[in-house]
Amino acid sequence: MRYMMFVATDPQAEPYSAEGDNIEEWAADVQSRGVWIEGNRLRPVEDAKTVRMREGELLVTDGPFTESKEWIAGFDILECADLDEAIAVAAAHPMARFGRIELRPVWPFE
């Protein structure tokens, strides 16, 4: 089953430390196991645009659609046997400590 893993900031998380950032180990592990499909970090919210259509009019605004101290910093698409495996993969990601991880099952069009 595929899962979208949103990697987000969290002002209440433990402070970032370069020594504790094991992203290279995490990436090597999930790639070697064939769990990781794709992923990347995202540019800061200052570079974001929100796009909406309202009554036939295109509205483009700067930034994210919410006022928040938390923001999505990256994403990964995982192929896991089940939710338990996806949770274990997410828990091993350094941003589970320095931020937060949101997992959502992909809901394919069928």
Helices and strands as residue ranges (DSSP letters): E 2-8, G 18-20, H 23-32, E 36-41, G 45-47, E 49-54, E 57-62, E 72-79, H 83-92, H 95-98, E 100-105
